């Protein structure tokens, strides 16, 4: 019986080989950034109002002229074929059914055109800019041609975070056979069989950019090492020349960066510490949300991600003033546990939970939640 998100997580954990679950679940360094996200949300409280007519509750929001049926969407995550072959299309279809966008990662295992073909959803593309800027330019042209709506520029991966679980498990691409890996696979026959009959995943979008020139190994190396660390706010003009649609900056925590993003022409920001996978010492995203909102002063939508595990968590971000929330791991738990139906189940849990939280808070809409959340005093020193 799947009664809540934790049940799906448990099922994902038992279905996946350890090195895959650890890749999904893990964080950087001592994983304190990961824990901080969860802890900060736990300590952010909702202050309910009583006897307000909540006969009808509506959580839809409007973002860049599009209606989202719910105020949360699927965050970009790389390597989704690890959980299920075709994982990106499964996530995108489930997002389409839920009436919200799906954001495809640069490090996806499906070509962006294939996801477009296989899913009826509003699609966003997340971009990592690598030293060879031609890769980004061409990927953007493809995304535009395929009808992707919004570009998300991730700015917190100038270098990859150090993830001890992956190092310990010897997790690398392509997989190197080892006794330990073989034992892990034997303990998870359903996953292993499913992957055996699927083409070995590669970084399909990068591969498409490089033709046959790059092996999967070289693509992985490109992703790991070739981030363009010279990228700076001035380069926004370059991006703008290649992307006319809405452009969202993901991975900001400092209010001054949010101000700068808006000044540089960003159409939105995602407050995020990358789910605790980059700089472990970074503050929780929810803790920085109020300062970023103040800096942005309602000029563009402000989104947040990191550690959201329930509808009540989502209500907290909305109550603090976020336009909407992104979630990463929860949808991956669903995907790994039960494929597309599992992703639908996560959407269902979140919808029921958010509606209940709104009713209990006396709020008929995200707007009516505003002001009903409180962060712990001095939750960060900033
Ligand atoms: C990520 N994230 C991420 N972000 C991004 O911009 N590009 C990417 O390719 C990835 N890849 C990725 C893989 C995995 C397995 C995870 C868990 C996360 C970060 C992601 O977009 C988001 O910021 C976090 O997942 C949010 O935290 P929660 O919801 O997972 O706690």
Boltz pocket constraint, residues with backbone or C-beta under 6 A from the ligand:
constraints:
  - pocket:
      binder: B
      contacts: [[A, 23], [A, 24], [A, 25], [A, 26], [A, 37], [A, 75], [A, 76], [A, 77], [A, 78], [A, 105], [A, 106], [A, 107], [A, 126], [A, 154], [A, 250], [A, 272], [A, 273], [A, 274], [A, 275], [A, 276], [A, 277], [A, 305], [A, 306], [A, 307], [A, 308], [A, 326], [A, 327], [A, 328], [A, 329], [A, 330]]
      max_distance: 6.0
